Amino acid sequence: MPPEIQSYRFGNINIDGENYKKDVIIFPDRVRSDWWRERGHKLAPEDLREVFLNDADVLIVGQGAYSRMRVPEDTRERIEDEGFELHVMGTKDAVEMYNQRRDLERVVAALHLTC
């Protein structure tokens, strides 16, 4: 069963009963904690290498509580070229979408937890 997000608030997410205080990538079979991007608040294709190796159909990107993490057009294009259906939104909305879709499709969520 894919991981389930129990709660999210600025700087903290609870997944399957475990609290995380750093950005995470949720895969269909595991959680990668301490995810960090090479350019901080700008998502680059290299930040998603592990995601591209995963057999998933959907990538949900949580941009943070105030949507400060940007997803440039070249990154969006690479994600779509890799075959993912891409959704980019504030982390609160991303959490809701992930929980709604996690049992229906192979979903990965890359979530920025703070700003």
C-alpha positions as a Markdown table, in Angstrom:
| # | Residue | x | y | z |
|---|---|---|---|---|
| 1 | Met | 0.0 | 0.0 | 0.0 |
| 2 | Pro | 1.4 | 3.4 | -0.9 |
| 3 | Pro | 2.5 | 5.7 | 1.9 |
| 4 | Glu | -0.3 | 7.9 | 3.4 |
| 5 | Ile | 0.0 | 11.5 | 4.5 |
| 6 | Gln | -1.7 | 12.0 | 7.8 |
| 7 | Ser | -1.0 | 15.7 | 8.2 |
| 8 | Tyr | 0.9 | 18.7 | 6.8 |
| 9 | Arg | 1.7 | 22.0 | 8.3 |
| 10 | Phe | 4.5 | 24.5 | 7.6 |
| 11 | Gly | 7.8 | 22.7 | 8.0 |
| 12 | Asn | 6.3 | 19.3 | 9.1 |
| 13 | Ile | 4.6 | 16.4 | 7.5 |
| 14 | Asn | 3.4 | 13.1 | 9.0 |
| 15 | Ile | 3.6 | 10.1 | 6.7 |
| 16 | Asp | 2.5 | 6.7 | 7.9 |
| 17 | Gly | 2.8 | 7.9 | 11.5 |
| 18 | Glu | 6.4 | 9.3 | 11.1 |
| 19 | Asn | 7.1 | 13.0 | 11.2 |
| 20 | Tyr | 9.5 | 14.6 | 8.7 |
| 21 | Lys | 10.8 | 18.2 | 9.0 |
| 22 | Lys | 12.7 | 18.3 | 5.8 |
| 23 | Asp | 11.5 | 18.1 | 2.2 |
| 24 | Val | 10.4 | 14.7 | 1.0 |
| 25 | Ile | 9.8 | 12.6 | -2.1 |
| 26 | Ile | 7.0 | 10.1 | -1.6 |
| 27 | Phe | 7.3 | 7.1 | -3.9 |
| 28 | Pro | 4.7 | 4.3 | -4.2 |
| 29 | Asp | 6.8 | 2.1 | -2.0 |
| 30 | Arg | 8.8 | 4.4 | 0.2 |
| 31 | Val | 9.6 | 7.9 | 1.5 |
| 32 | Arg | 12.9 | 9.7 | 0.7 |
| 33 | Ser | 13.5 | 12.3 | 3.4 |
| 34 | Asp | 16.0 | 15.2 | 3.4 |
| 35 | Trp | 15.3 | 15.9 | -0.3 |
| 36 | Trp | 17.1 | 19.1 | -1.4 |
| 37 | Arg | 17.4 | 20.8 | -4.7 |
| 38 | Glu | 20.7 | 22.0 | -6.2 |
| 39 | Arg | 19.3 | 25.4 | -6.8 |
| 40 | Gly | 17.2 | 25.7 | -3.6 |
| 41 | His | 13.8 | 27.3 | -4.6 |
| 42 | Lys | 14.1 | 26.4 | -8.2 |
| 43 | Leu | 13.4 | 22.8 | -9.2 |
| 44 | Ala | 15.8 | 21.4 | -11.8 |
| 45 | Pro | 15.6 | 18.1 | -13.7 |
| 46 | Glu | 18.7 | 16.9 | -11.9 |
| 47 | Asp | 16.8 | 17.2 | -8.6 |
| 48 | Leu | 14.4 | 14.5 | -9.9 |
| 49 | Arg | 16.9 | 11.8 | -11.1 |
| 50 | Glu | 15.5 | 9.2 | -8.6 |
| 51 | Val | 11.9 | 10.1 | -9.7 |
| 52 | Phe | 12.7 | 9.5 | -13.3 |
| 53 | Leu | 14.0 | 6.0 | -12.5 |
| 54 | Asn | 10.7 | 5.2 | -10.8 |
| 55 | Asp | 7.9 | 3.4 | -12.6 |
| 56 | Ala | 5.2 | 6.0 | -11.9 |
| 57 | Asp | 2.6 | 7.8 | -14.0 |
| 58 | Val | 1.9 | 11.0 | -12.0 |
| 59 | Leu | 4.3 | 13.5 | -10.4 |
| 60 | Ile | 2.8 | 16.0 | -7.9 |
| 61 | Val | 5.0 | 18.8 | -7.0 |
| 62 | Gly | 4.3 | 20.7 | -3.8 |
| 63 | Gln | 5.9 | 24.2 | -4.1 |
| 64 | Gly | 5.7 | 25.0 | -0.4 |
| 65 | Ala | 3.2 | 26.8 | 1.9 |
| 66 | Tyr | 3.5 | 30.0 | -0.1 |
| 67 | Ser | 4.4 | 28.4 | -3.5 |
| 68 | Arg | 7.9 | 29.8 | -3.5 |
| 69 | Met | 9.6 | 26.9 | -5.1 |
| 70 | Arg | 9.5 | 27.5 | -8.8 |
| 71 | Val | 9.3 | 24.9 | -11.6 |
| 72 | Pro | 10.8 | 26.4 | -14.7 |
| 73 | Glu | 9.5 | 25.5 | -18.2 |
| 74 | Asp | 12.5 | 23.4 | -19.1 |
| 75 | Thr | 12.0 | 21.3 | -15.9 |
| 76 | Arg | 8.3 | 20.9 | -16.7 |
| 77 | Glu | 9.2 | 19.8 | -20.3 |
| 78 | Arg | 11.7 | 17.2 | -19.0 |
| 79 | Ile | 9.2 | 15.8 | -16.6 |
| 80 | Glu | 6.6 | 15.4 | -19.3 |
| 81 | Asp | 9.2 | 14.0 | -21.7 |
| 82 | Glu | 9.9 | 11.3 | -19.1 |
| 83 | Gly | 6.2 | 10.4 | -19.4 |
| 84 | Phe | 4.8 | 11.9 | -16.2 |
| 85 | Glu | 1.5 | 13.6 | -15.8 |
| 86 | Leu | 2.6 | 16.7 | -13.9 |
| 87 | His | 0.7 | 18.7 | -11.3 |
| 88 | Val | 2.3 | 21.7 | -9.6 |
| 89 | Met | 0.7 | 23.5 | -6.7 |
| 90 | Gly | 1.0 | 24.7 | -3.1 |
| 91 | Thr | 2.0 | 21.9 | -0.7 |
| 92 | Lys | -1.3 | 21.8 | 1.1 |
| 93 | Asp | -3.2 | 21.2 | -2.1 |
| 94 | Ala | -0.5 | 18.8 | -3.3 |
| 95 | Val | -1.0 | 16.7 | -0.1 |
| 96 | Glu | -4.7 | 16.5 | -0.7 |
| 97 | Met | -4.3 | 15.5 | -4.4 |
| 98 | Tyr | -1.7 | 12.9 | -3.4 |
| 99 | Asn | -3.9 | 11.3 | -0.8 |
| 100 | Gln | -6.9 | 11.2 | -3.3 |
| 101 | Arg | -4.9 | 9.6 | -6.1 |
| 102 | Arg | -2.3 | 7.4 | -4.3 |
| 103 | Asp | -4.5 | 4.2 | -4.3 |
| 104 | Leu | -5.7 | 4.8 | -7.9 |
| 105 | Glu | -2.5 | 5.4 | -9.8 |
| 106 | Arg | 1.3 | 5.1 | -9.3 |
| 107 | Val | 1.9 | 8.6 | -7.9 |
| 108 | Val | 5.1 | 10.3 | -6.8 |
| 109 | Ala | 4.9 | 13.5 | -4.7 |
| 110 | Ala | 7.9 | 15.8 | -4.4 |
| 111 | Leu | 7.1 | 18.2 | -1.5 |
| 112 | His | 8.7 | 21.4 | -0.3 |
| 113 | Leu | 7.6 | 21.8 | 3.3 |
| 114 | Thr | 8.4 | 25.4 | 4.1 |
| 115 | Cys | 8.0 | 28.6 | 2.2 |
